[in-house]
Amino acid sequence: MRALIQEYMVSSQYFAPRGKERLMFLGEQIAQRHLSYNDRLIGIVGDAGSGKSSLIKGMFPGLELANDDDVIHSRKIMQVRSLSDDWHDSTTFHIDMRFQTAFTQMFEIVAWVQDLLAHRRRVIVEHFNLLYPALGRNADIILGIGEEIIVSRPSVFGPLPESIYQIVHTSLKFRKMAHTAEDVTMQTLEEDYGVTENRYFSSDVRNGFVLKFKEKPEINLDELEQRVKERLARHLEVSYFDEGHIRLGDKVIPCDGSRFHVRNTSEITDFSLARHFIFDAKTNTHCLVGLIDKYTENLDNRNTQYFLTRKCSGDNNEQ
């Protein structure tokens, strides 16, 4: 029976949210909305540190990854050379191409993937764009993660995995800049204005960040912007401390996405704050909007410019 809904879909786009928990939750939602029982080959593309592992964990709860941020499974490294010995042990397998090619040859990986697919097993391939030329077939569904998450169901007309990779590779730097600028803004709010995290929650905007307040704070946004810029201008080093914190300069501060940052605040360009709080009637919140580009006008149509037409040069995707 033809799966007509699969034939009609080309792609969907989502914000790549701040924090591992939100990213895993989105992965769960993407699996429910887009994944079909007949999808055997799942391609994941994106740079290291973009959140691919968290997205996969959300989509496939309980799946043991071949390599993780903190753990390397030696048994998983050698799974490629097991071929048909292991296909009956599981219904879903995972491989990270960038990691796996350090230990095995490409022809071995291709043979392993083909063997699993022949036995109707599901294979999730990170950095699928590296496998595609040798494998000679596209994935049933491809997910790319940068600043956005792109979910695409390729047809004979594409898209090709490398094309999706180039889009998310280009946009990832804006996600990192925005995330670091958000943490510096949160630090400034607490230290200079006494506004703590329990008064707001994070949301998303392309090339920027949103802090949503249930009660509108009495803050001069021009002054806040200047104070954040002064902190950014100190060229503070930013590094991972643990899963719940980063080191920002000489301070350790809370962060729920501690792996998604620039290395130094000097890398953040074109930072600004919207000149007023934007009221969101759907959530009954007042939005503090931070931006990482020069396009600060027409915020009410920003999603059209960045997700549909992709005509903003700040996106570096002039297509």
C-alpha positions as CSV (number, residue, x, y, z in Angstrom):
1,M,0.0,0.0,0.0
2,R,1.4,3.4,-0.9
3,A,2.1,5.8,2.0
4,L,0.7,8.9,0.3
5,I,1.4,11.2,3.2
6,Q,5.1,10.2,2.9
7,E,5.1,11.0,-0.8
8,Y,3.6,14.5,-0.2
9,M,6.0,15.6,2.4
10,V,9.2,17.4,1.4
11,S,10.4,19.0,4.7
12,S,9.5,20.6,8.0
13,Q,11.5,23.0,10.1
14,Y,11.8,23.5,13.9
15,F,13.8,25.7,16.2
16,A,16.7,23.8,17.7
17,P,15.9,24.7,21.3
18,R,18.1,25.6,24.2
19,G,19.0,22.8,26.6
20,K,19.3,19.0,26.4
21,E,15.9,18.3,28.0
22,R,14.0,20.6,25.5
23,L,15.9,19.0,22.6
24,M,15.1,15.5,23.7
25,F,11.4,16.4,24.1
26,L,11.4,17.8,20.6
27,G,13.0,14.6,19.3
28,E,10.2,12.7,20.8
29,Q,7.6,14.9,19.1
30,I,9.4,14.7,15.7
31,A,9.4,10.9,16.0
32,Q,5.6,10.9,16.6
33,R,4.9,13.3,13.8
34,H,7.3,12.1,11.1
35,L,8.7,8.6,11.7
36,S,7.0,5.7,9.9
37,Y,7.3,2.1,10.8
38,N,8.7,1.5,7.3
39,D,11.6,4.0,7.7
40,R,14.7,1.7,7.9
41,L,17.5,4.1,7.1
42,I,17.6,7.3,9.2
43,G,20.1,9.9,8.3
44,I,21.3,12.6,10.8
45,V,23.5,15.4,9.7
46,G,25.1,18.3,11.6
47,D,28.4,19.3,13.2
48,A,29.9,17.9,16.4
49,G,28.3,19.6,19.4
50,S,25.1,20.5,17.6
51,G,22.9,18.2,19.7
52,K,22.5,15.2,17.4
53,S,22.9,12.7,20.2
54,S,20.3,14.4,22.4
55,L,17.9,14.5,19.4
56,I,18.4,10.8,18.7
57,K,17.9,9.9,22.4
58,G,14.6,11.8,22.3
59,M,13.5,10.0,19.1
60,F,14.6,6.6,20.2
61,P,14.4,6.2,24.0
62,G,16.6,3.5,25.4
63,L,18.8,3.2,22.2
64,E,22.5,2.6,23.1
65,L,24.6,4.9,21.0
66,A,27.8,3.7,19.5
67,N,29.6,6.7,21.2
68,D,28.3,9.3,23.6
69,D,29.6,12.6,25.0
70,D,31.1,10.9,28.0
71,V,31.1,7.1,27.1
72,I,32.7,5.1,24.4
73,H,31.3,1.5,24.0
74,S,34.0,-0.8,22.7
75,R,31.5,-3.4,21.8
76,K,29.7,-0.9,19.6
77,I,32.9,0.0,17.9
78,M,33.3,-3.5,16.7
79,Q,29.7,-4.1,15.7
80,V,30.5,-3.3,12.1
81,R,32.7,-6.4,11.8
82,S,30.0,-8.6,13.3
83,L,27.8,-8.4,10.2
84,S,25.0,-11.0,10.4
85,D,26.0,-12.2,13.8
86,D,24.3,-9.3,15.6
87,W,21.3,-8.4,13.4
88,H,19.0,-10.6,15.4
89,D,19.9,-9.0,18.7
90,S,18.1,-5.7,18.1
91,T,15.7,-4.0,15.8
92,T,17.5,-0.6,15.8
93,F,21.2,0.1,15.4
94,H,23.2,3.3,15.6
95,I,26.5,4.4,14.0
96,D,28.5,7.6,14.0
97,M,30.3,7.9,10.7
98,R,32.9,10.4,11.8
99,F,33.8,8.3,14.8
100,Q,33.5,4.9,13.2
101,T,35.8,5.6,10.2
102,A,38.7,6.0,12.6
103,F,38.4,2.3,13.3
104,T,37.0,0.6,10.2
105,Q,37.1,0.9,6.5
106,M,34.3,2.4,4.5
107,F,33.5,-0.8,2.6
108,E,33.0,-2.6,5.9
109,I,30.5,0.0,7.1
110,V,28.6,-0.1,3.8
111,A,28.4,-3.9,4.0
112,W,27.2,-3.7,7.6
113,V,24.5,-1.2,6.8
114,Q,23.3,-3.1,3.7
115,D,23.2,-6.4,5.7
116,L,21.0,-4.8,8.4
117,L,18.7,-3.2,5.9
118,A,18.4,-6.6,4.1
119,H,17.2,-8.1,7.4
120,R,14.7,-5.2,7.8
121,R,16.5,-3.6,10.7
122,R,16.5,0.1,11.3
123,V,19.9,1.9,11.1
124,I,20.4,5.4,12.4
125,V,23.5,7.0,10.8
126,E,25.0,10.2,12.3
127,H,27.0,12.2,9.7
128,F,25.0,10.4,7.0
129,N,26.4,12.8,4.4
130,L,29.8,11.0,4.8
131,L,28.2,7.6,4.1
132,Y,25.9,8.5,1.2
133,P,28.4,8.6,-1.6
134,A,29.6,5.1,-0.8
135,L,26.3,3.6,0.1
136,G,24.6,4.8,-3.1
137,R,21.1,5.3,-1.7
138,N,19.5,8.1,0.2
139,A,17.9,7.8,3.6
140,D,14.2,7.2,4.1
141,I,14.2,10.3,6.3
142,I,17.0,12.9,7.0
143,L,17.3,15.2,10.0
144,G,19.7,18.1,10.0
145,I,20.4,20.1,13.1
146,G,22.1,23.5,13.2
147,E,20.3,26.6,14.5
148,E,17.2,25.0,13.0
149,I,16.2,21.3,12.8
150,I,15.2,20.3,9.3
151,V,13.2,17.1,8.8
152,S,13.2,15.9,5.2
153,R,11.8,12.9,3.3
154,P,14.0,12.6,0.2
155,S,12.6,11.6,-3.2
156,V,14.3,11.0,-6.5
157,F,14.6,14.8,-6.6
158,G,16.4,15.1,-3.3
159,P,17.3,16.8,-1.1
160,L,20.8,15.2,-0.9
161,P,22.3,14.9,2.6
162,E,25.2,17.1,1.8
163,S,22.8,19.9,0.8
164,I,21.0,19.7,4.2
165,Y,24.4,19.6,6.0
166,Q,25.6,22.8,4.3
167,I,22.5,24.6,5.5
168,V,22.7,23.5,9.1
169,H,26.5,23.8,9.2
170,T,26.2,27.5,8.2
171,S,23.5,28.3,10.7
172,L,25.0,26.6,13.8
173,K,27.3,29.5,14.6
174,F,24.3,31.7,15.2
175,R,22.8,29.2,17.6
176,K,26.0,29.2,19.6
177,M,26.3,33.0,19.6
178,A,22.7,33.4,20.7
179,H,23.0,30.8,23.4
180,T,26.1,32.4,24.9
181,A,24.6,35.9,24.6
182,E,21.5,34.6,26.4
183,D,23.6,33.3,29.3
184,V,25.4,36.6,29.6
185,T,22.1,38.5,29.5
186,M,20.7,36.2,32.2
187,Q,23.8,36.8,34.3
188,T,23.5,40.5,33.9
189,L,19.8,40.4,34.8
190,E,20.6,38.6,38.1
191,E,23.7,40.5,39.1
192,D,22.8,44.0,38.1
193,Y,19.0,44.0,38.4
194,G,18.2,41.2,40.9
195,V,16.0,39.4,38.3
196,T,16.4,35.6,38.8
197,E,15.6,32.7,36.5
198,N,12.5,31.8,38.4
199,R,10.8,34.9,36.9
200,Y,11.1,33.8,33.3
201,F,11.6,30.9,30.9
202,S,13.5,30.5,27.6
203,S,11.9,30.4,24.2
204,D,13.1,30.7,20.6
205,V,13.6,33.1,17.8
206,R,15.8,32.7,14.7
207,N,19.3,34.3,15.2
208,G,18.5,35.2,18.8
209,F,16.8,34.3,22.0
210,V,13.7,35.0,24.0
211,L,13.1,35.3,27.7
212,K,9.4,35.2,28.6
213,F,8.3,36.9,31.8
214,K,4.9,36.3,33.4
215,E,5.1,39.8,34.9
216,K,6.8,42.6,33.0
217,P,9.9,43.7,34.8
218,E,10.7,47.4,35.1
219,I,14.0,47.5,33.2
220,N,15.5,50.0,30.9
221,L,16.3,47.9,27.9
222,D,18.7,50.3,26.4
223,E,20.7,50.3,29.6
224,L,20.5,46.5,29.8
225,E,21.7,46.1,26.2
226,Q,24.7,48.4,27.0
227,R,25.6,46.4,30.1
228,V,25.5,43.1,28.2
229,K,27.6,44.5,25.4
230,E,30.2,45.7,28.0
231,R,30.4,42.1,29.3
232,L,30.8,40.7,25.8
233,A,33.5,43.1,25.1
234,R,35.6,41.7,27.9
235,H,36.5,38.8,25.7
236,L,35.5,36.2,28.3
237,E,36.4,32.6,27.7
238,V,33.5,30.2,27.6
239,S,33.9,26.5,28.4
240,Y,32.0,23.4,29.4
241,F,32.1,22.8,33.2
242,D,29.6,20.0,33.7
243,E,26.1,19.1,32.3
244,G,24.5,21.9,34.3
245,H,27.1,24.7,34.2
246,I,29.6,26.6,32.1
247,R,32.6,28.6,33.0
248,L,32.2,32.2,31.8
249,G,35.4,34.1,32.4
250,D,36.4,33.3,36.0
251,K,32.8,32.4,37.1
252,V,30.9,29.1,37.0
253,I,27.2,29.8,36.1
254,P,24.2,27.5,35.6
255,C,23.4,26.5,32.0
256,D,21.1,23.8,30.7
257,G,22.9,23.6,27.4
258,S,26.5,23.6,28.5
259,R,27.9,22.2,25.2
260,F,26.3,24.7,22.8
261,H,28.5,27.8,23.1
262,V,31.1,29.9,21.4
263,R,34.6,29.7,22.9
264,N,34.9,33.4,23.6
265,T,32.4,36.3,23.9
266,S,34.5,38.1,21.3
267,E,33.0,35.8,18.7
268,I,29.5,37.3,19.3
269,T,28.7,39.9,16.6
270,D,25.8,42.3,16.0
271,F,24.1,41.8,19.4
272,S,21.1,43.9,20.3
273,L,17.9,43.8,22.3
274,A,14.5,44.7,20.9
275,R,13.6,48.1,22.2
276,H,10.5,47.0,24.0
277,F,9.0,43.9,25.6
278,I,6.8,42.1,23.1
279,F,3.5,40.8,24.6
280,D,2.6,37.2,23.6
281,A,-1.1,36.8,24.1
282,K,-1.0,33.0,23.6
283,T,1.2,32.5,26.6
284,N,0.3,35.7,28.4
285,T,3.9,36.6,28.7
286,H,6.2,39.6,28.1
287,C,9.1,38.7,25.8
288,L,12.6,40.1,26.1
289,V,14.1,39.5,22.7
290,G,17.8,39.3,22.0
291,L,19.1,39.3,18.4
292,I,22.4,38.3,16.8
293,D,22.2,40.1,13.4
294,K,21.4,43.5,11.9
295,Y,17.8,42.7,11.0
296,T,16.0,44.2,14.0
297,E,12.9,45.4,12.2
298,N,9.7,43.5,11.3
299,L,9.9,41.1,14.1
300,D,6.3,40.1,13.6
301,N,7.3,38.6,10.2
302,R,10.8,37.3,11.1
303,N,9.9,33.6,10.6
304,T,8.9,34.3,7.0
305,Q,12.3,35.9,6.3
306,Y,14.4,33.2,8.0
307,F,12.5,30.0,7.5
308,L,10.5,30.5,4.2
309,T,12.3,33.0,2.0
310,R,15.7,32.7,3.7
311,K,16.6,36.2,2.3
312,C,18.3,37.7,5.3
313,S,22.0,37.9,4.8
314,G,22.5,37.6,8.6
315,D,21.5,34.0,8.0
316,N,24.4,33.6,5.6
317,N,22.1,31.5,3.4
318,E,21.5,33.8,0.5
319,Q,19.8,31.3,-1.7
